[in-house]
Amino acid sequence: MTSYSAMPVKGIDVSQFNGTIDWSKTSAFSFAGIRVGYGNVKDTKFDTNWKQAKNRLERMPYWYGDYYSHRNANMGITDAQWGVKQAQNCYAWLKDDFGEIPMMLDMEASTYGGKITFLNAGRVTAVYRAMMTEYDRLTGRRCGIYCSLGFIPLLGSWFRDRDLWIAWYNRNISVEYVIKSARDKGWKGPIRIWQYASDGDFDEDGIGEGKEYGMEANTLDLNAYLGTVQDWSSWLGTTPPIVTPPAEDPVVPEAPEFGWKKEITVATVNAASGLNVRSKPTTTEYNVVGWVANGSQVEVLEQAKYGNDIWARVGQKQWCAIVYNGIRYLV
């Protein structure tokens, strides 16, 4: 098991779904990914988060890549034009302060945009490529990519030499194994950051500590820089606060103990009236952000258990109940 608390350079990533953040409580971390927006929409907490995190943590802007709205809304523009428009939005909202870490483009499937496969990856990546090209041109900075291990094969060689922020929620694998796996999938560029977990469990006691670190909920995305402290300082040109790692070299397993044979589980909605999609794995507040019809298939990217209820993360800040009040809704 890889201990998150022992990681030398730790970080978080946040958006409006984390609510109002008390940034004075985030000193256990060195950096923060802060969502700027998506499509034509600015994250409602971006301006506040960007300002209040400054001089507390190294800030990494990230942009959720909207690969579908221009088609669904009949905007009458091409995939490439939609990518350029998103780059212009991101630039406009950042241009007075680009942050300390290069911008990352979040590439992942959305419940609203549909599954991304080899059949439609050409159109999806046309949006991404146009956005990255335009953002690089506008800012003079080279942006990186956030995606899961399973998403890498969908990207052509044009993308694979950039900085990578990899999402892989598995405490049973080592840093070395994460890097090796990304290389095996074809990644050529620097593998910078590992999104390690989304449950906020900082000390591996089975309980999320998000509230202790200034969030409104105990769930919190936890990240770690994958290079050495010296690499980190060189990348930023600064020296972040660090925690001294243990002296022992990490053990590299031949294969992870969990989730190796199948990277993403596909489940079917088994609810006559369909199933709500929520921004958090809870029903204690009104947080419905979408809906999937009975019989639809969803990709289960992560599971979380709260009491007797089991939840599935099916997208960015998108959760569906697997089992709720003893009734199974995903099979």
C-alpha positions in Angstrom: 0.0 0.0 0.0 1.3 3.5 -0.9 0.9 5.9 2.0 -0.4 9.2 1.0 0.7 10.9 4.2 4.3 10.0 3.3 4.2 11.6 -0.1 6.8 14.4 -0.1 4.8 16.9 -2.3 1.1 16.6 -1.8 -1.8 18.5 -3.4 -5.6 18.8 -3.8 -7.9 19.8 -6.7 -11.1 21.7 -6.2 -14.0 23.2 -7.9 -17.4 24.8 -7.1 -18.5 21.3 -5.9 -16.2 21.6 -2.9 -18.3 24.6 -1.7 -16.7 27.5 0.2 -13.1 26.6 1.2 -11.2 27.8 4.2 -7.8 28.1 2.6 -6.1 28.8 5.9 -6.5 25.1 6.7 -4.7 23.8 3.6 -1.1 24.1 4.8 -0.6 20.3 4.8 -0.5 20.6 1.0 2.0 22.1 -1.5 -0.3 22.7 -4.5 -3.9 23.0 -5.5 -5.6 22.3 -8.9 -8.3 24.9 -9.2 -11.0 24.5 -11.9 -11.4 27.5 -14.2 -14.5 26.3 -16.0 -15.7 24.4 -19.0 -17.2 25.3 -22.4 -18.6 28.8 -22.0 -19.1 28.5 -18.2 -16.8 29.8 -15.5 -16.6 27.8 -12.3 -18.7 29.7 -9.8 -16.0 29.5 -7.1 -13.0 30.1 -9.4 -12.4 33.8 -8.8 -12.6 33.3 -5.0 -10.5 30.1 -4.9 -7.9 31.6 -7.2 -7.5 34.7 -5.1 -7.6 33.1 -1.7 -5.2 30.2 -2.6 -2.5 32.6 -3.8 0.6 32.8 -1.6 -0.7 29.7 0.3 -0.3 27.0 -2.2 1.2 26.7 -5.7 -1.8 27.0 -8.0 -2.5 24.8 -11.0 -5.5 25.9 -13.2 -7.4 23.2 -14.9 -10.1 23.2 -17.5 -12.8 20.6 -17.9 -12.8 19.8 -21.6 -16.3 20.1 -23.0 -16.4 18.0 -26.1 -20.1 17.9 -26.8 -22.1 21.1 -26.0 -21.4 22.7 -29.4 -23.2 19.7 -31.0 -26.0 19.4 -28.5 -26.8 23.1 -28.6 -26.6 23.4 -32.4 -24.1 26.2 -32.2 -23.2 25.8 -35.8 -19.4 25.6 -35.2 -16.9 22.9 -35.9 -15.1 20.8 -33.3 -11.9 22.8 -33.8 -13.7 26.1 -33.4 -15.3 24.9 -30.2 -11.8 24.0 -28.9 -10.5 27.5 -29.8 -13.5 29.2 -28.1 -12.8 27.3 -24.9 -9.1 28.3 -25.0 -10.1 31.9 -25.4 -12.5 31.7 -22.4 -9.8 30.1 -20.2 -7.3 32.7 -21.3 -9.7 35.6 -20.6 -10.4 34.3 -17.1 -6.7 33.7 -16.3 -4.8 36.4 -18.3 -4.0 38.6 -15.3 -2.6 35.7 -13.3 -1.8 32.3 -14.9 -0.8 30.6 -11.6 2.4 28.8 -10.7 1.8 25.5 -12.4 1.0 25.0 -16.1 -2.7 24.7 -16.9 -4.1 21.1 -17.2 -6.8 20.1 -19.7 -9.2 17.6 -18.0 -10.0 14.9 -20.5 -12.7 12.5 -19.4 -16.1 11.2 -20.4 -19.2 13.0 -19.3 -22.7 11.6 -18.7 -24.0 14.4 -20.9 -21.5 13.9 -23.7 -21.6 10.2 -23.8 -18.9 7.5 -23.8 -15.6 8.2 -25.6 -14.4 5.3 -27.7 -12.1 4.7 -30.6 -15.1 5.3 -32.8 -15.6 9.0 -31.8 -12.2 9.8 -30.3 -11.3 11.7 -33.5 -14.0 14.3 -33.0 -13.3 14.5 -29.3 -9.6 15.0 -29.7 -10.1 17.5 -32.4 -11.7 19.8 -29.7 -8.9 19.1 -27.3 -6.1 19.6 -29.8 -7.5 22.9 -31.0 -8.0 24.2 -27.4 -4.4 23.2 -26.4 -2.9 24.8 -29.5 -4.8 28.0 -29.0 -4.1 28.2 -25.3 -0.4 27.6 -25.9 -0.4 30.4 -28.5 -2.2 32.9 -26.4 -0.2 32.3 -23.2 3.2 31.2 -24.4 2.9 28.4 -21.9 2.5 24.7 -22.8 -0.5 23.2 -21.1 -0.7 19.6 -19.9 -3.3 16.8 -19.7 -5.4 15.2 -17.0 -6.8 11.8 -17.8 -7.0 8.2 -16.6 -4.7 5.4 -17.6 -7.4 3.9 -19.8 -7.8 7.2 -21.7 -4.2 7.3 -23.0 -4.8 4.9 -25.9 -7.5 7.2 -27.2 -4.9 10.0 -27.7 -2.7 10.3 -30.7 1.1 10.8 -30.5 0.5 14.6 -30.8 -0.7 14.7 -27.2 1.6 12.2 -25.5 4.7 14.3 -25.0 3.1 16.8 -22.7 2.9 16.9 -18.9 0.6 14.3 -17.5 -1.7 14.4 -14.5 -2.9 10.9 -14.2 -6.1 9.8 -12.3 -5.8 6.3 -10.8 -7.6 5.7 -7.5 -5.7 2.7 -6.1 -3.8 2.7 -2.8 -2.3 -0.8 -3.6 0.1 0.4 -6.3 3.4 2.3 -6.0 4.5 5.5 -7.6 6.9 3.5 -9.8 4.0 1.3 -10.9 1.9 4.3 -11.9 4.8 5.7 -14.0 5.6 2.4 -15.6 1.9 1.8 -16.5 1.6 5.2 -18.2 4.8 4.5 -20.1 3.5 1.1 -21.2 0.4 2.8 -22.6 2.6 5.1 -24.7 3.1 8.3 -22.7 6.4 10.0 -23.7 6.3 13.2 -21.7 6.8 14.0 -18.0 4.4 12.2 -15.7 4.0 14.9 -13.2 1.0 14.3 -10.8 -0.9 11.3 -9.6 -4.6 11.9 -8.5 -4.4 9.3 -5.8 -7.9 9.3 -4.2 -11.1 11.3 -4.0 -12.3 10.2 -0.6 -10.2 12.8 1.4 -8.7 10.0 3.5 -5.3 11.6 4.2 -4.1 9.3 6.9 -5.5 5.9 5.6 -7.8 5.4 8.6 -10.9 4.9 6.4 -12.4 8.3 7.1 -12.2 11.4 4.9 -10.6 14.5 6.5 -11.8 17.1 4.0 -13.4 19.2 6.6 -10.2 19.3 8.6 -8.5 20.8 5.5 -11.1 23.6 4.9 -13.6 21.8 2.8 -17.4 21.7 3.3 -17.4 17.9 3.1 -15.0 15.2 4.1 -14.5 14.0 0.5 -11.6 15.6 -1.2 -9.4 14.8 -4.2 -5.8 14.0 -3.1 -2.9 14.3 -5.4 0.9 13.8 -5.3 3.8 15.0 -7.4 5.6 12.0 -8.8 9.1 13.4 -9.2 11.7 14.2 -6.5 11.6 17.3 -4.4 14.4 18.7 -6.5 12.4 18.1 -9.7 9.5 19.9 -8.2 11.5 22.9 -7.3 13.0 23.0 -10.7 9.6 22.7 -12.4 8.2 25.6 -10.4 11.3 27.6 -9.7 10.3 27.6 -6.1 10.8 25.4 -3.0 7.5 24.1 -1.6 6.8 23.0 1.9 7.5 19.3 2.1 7.1 16.3 4.4 10.2 14.1 4.8 9.5 10.7 3.2 10.4 7.5 4.9 14.0 6.1 4.4 12.8 2.8 2.9 12.6 2.4 -0.8 9.0 1.7 -2.0 8.2 -1.8 -3.0 7.2 -2.1 -6.7 4.6 -4.9 -7.0 4.4 -7.0 -10.2 0.7 -6.1 -10.4 -1.7 -4.2 -8.2 -3.9 -6.3 -5.9 -7.1 -4.7 -7.1 -8.5 -3.5 -10.4 -5.8 -4.9 -12.6 -7.8 -7.1 -15.0 -10.4 -4.5 -15.8 -9.6 -0.8 -15.5 -13.2 0.4 -15.7 -16.3 -1.5 -14.7 -19.4 -1.0 -16.8 -22.8 -1.3 -15.0 -26.4 -1.0 -16.1 -29.1 1.2 -14.4 -31.8 -1.0 -12.8 -34.3 1.6 -11.7 -37.7 1.9 -13.4 -37.8 5.7 -13.1 -34.1 6.1 -13.9 -31.3 7.1 -11.6 -30.3 10.6 -10.4 -26.7 11.7 -10.9 -25.4 13.7 -7.9 -22.4 16.0 -7.3 -21.5 14.1 -4.1 -22.1 10.5 -2.9 -24.9 11.6 -0.5 -28.6 12.5 -0.5 -28.4 14.7 2.6 -28.6 17.8 0.5 -30.1 18.7 -2.9 -27.2 18.0 -5.2 -28.8 16.4 -8.3 -26.8 17.4 -11.4 -28.2 14.9 -13.9 -30.2 11.7 -14.6 -29.7 8.4 -16.5 -32.5 6.3 -17.9 -33.3 2.8 -16.8 -31.2 0.3 -18.9 -28.5 2.8 -19.6 -24.9 1.8 -19.1 -22.4 3.8 -17.0 -18.7 3.5 -16.4 -17.9 3.1 -12.7 -14.6 4.9 -12.3 -14.6 4.5 -8.5 -16.7 3.2 -5.6 -17.3 4.7 -2.2 -19.1 3.2 0.8 -20.9 5.3 3.4 -22.7 3.3 6.0 -24.6 0.6 4.2 -24.9 2.6 1.0 -22.5 2.1 -1.9 -21.9 4.8 -4.6 -20.3 4.9 -8.0 -18.3 7.8 -9.5 -19.4 8.0 -13.1 -17.8 11.3 -14.1 -16.3 14.5 -12.8 -18.2 15.2 -9.6 -20.9 12.8 -10.8 -22.1 10.0 -8.5 -24.9 7.4 -8.8 -26.1 5.0 -6.1 -25.1 1.4 -6.6 -26.9 0.3 -3.4 -29.1 2.7 -1.4 -31.4 1.8 1.5 -30.8 -1.8 0.7 -31.9 -1.5 -2.9 -29.5 -2.1 -5.8 -29.7 0.4 -8.6 -26.7 -0.6 -10.7 -26.1 -4.1 -11.8 
